[in-house]
């Protein structure tokens, strides 16, 4: 999941270091966002996810795809635990 910079990411730095750090964090955020986007669609194409969607149809109708994938992953991990 995407990680957002916190104030501690910028503590004890000069202005030039903050600028470089911001660019690095933006690139990391962009890469994380793209990774999540790709992962979300791979998971949603899986037979397990599609079967789960059929079982939970009523409670999923108002949710976005990423909310559905997060719910599916959470329930799957709880089942495995």
C-alpha positions in Angstrom: 0.0 0.0 0.0 1.2 3.5 -0.7 3.2 5.2 2.1 2.9 8.9 2.5 5.7 11.0 3.8 5.5 12.2 7.4 7.0 15.2 9.1 9.8 12.9 10.5 10.9 12.2 6.9 12.0 15.8 6.7 13.4 16.3 10.2 16.9 17.7 10.5 17.5 18.4 6.8 18.5 21.5 4.9 16.3 23.0 2.2 18.3 21.2 -0.6 18.0 17.8 1.2 14.2 18.4 1.7 13.9 19.0 -2.1 15.7 15.8 -3.0 13.9 13.9 -0.3 10.5 15.2 -1.6 11.4 14.1 -5.1 12.5 10.7 -3.9 9.3 10.3 -1.9 7.1 11.4 -4.9 8.8 8.8 -7.1 8.3 6.1 -4.4 4.7 7.2 -4.0 4.2 7.0 -7.8 5.8 3.6 -7.9 3.7 2.3 -5.0 0.6 3.7 -6.6 1.3 2.0 -9.9 2.2 -1.3 -8.0 -1.2 -1.1 -6.1 -3.0 -0.4 -9.4 -1.5 -3.4 -11.1 -1.9 -5.7 -8.1 -5.5 -4.7 -7.6 -6.4 -5.7 -11.2 -4.5 -9.0 -11.0 -6.3 -9.9 -7.8 -9.7 -8.8 -9.2 -9.1 -11.1 -12.2 -8.4 -14.2 -10.0 -11.0 -16.9 -9.7 -10.9 -16.7 -5.9 -11.8 -13.0 -5.9 -14.6 -13.5 -8.5 -16.1 -16.3 -6.4 -15.9 -14.2 -3.3 -17.6 -11.3 -5.2 -20.5 -13.7 -6.1 -20.9 -14.8 -2.4 -20.8 -11.2 -1.1 -22.7 -9.5 -4.0 -25.2 -7.5 -1.9 -22.6 -5.9 0.4 -20.2 -5.0 -2.4 -22.5 -3.1 -4.7 -21.6 0.3 -3.4 -17.9 -0.2 -3.0 -15.1 0.8 -5.4 -12.8 -1.9 -6.8 -9.9 -1.0 -4.5 -12.3 -1.2 -1.4 -13.5 -4.6 -2.6 -9.9 -5.9 -3.1 -8.9 -4.6 0.4 -11.9 -6.3 2.0 -11.1 -9.5 0.1 -7.5 -9.5 1.2 -8.5 -8.7 4.8 -11.0 -11.6 4.9 -8.6 -14.0 3.2 -5.8 -13.2 5.7 -8.2 -13.5 8.7 -9.2 -16.9 7.3 -5.6 -18.0 7.1 -4.7 -16.7 10.6 
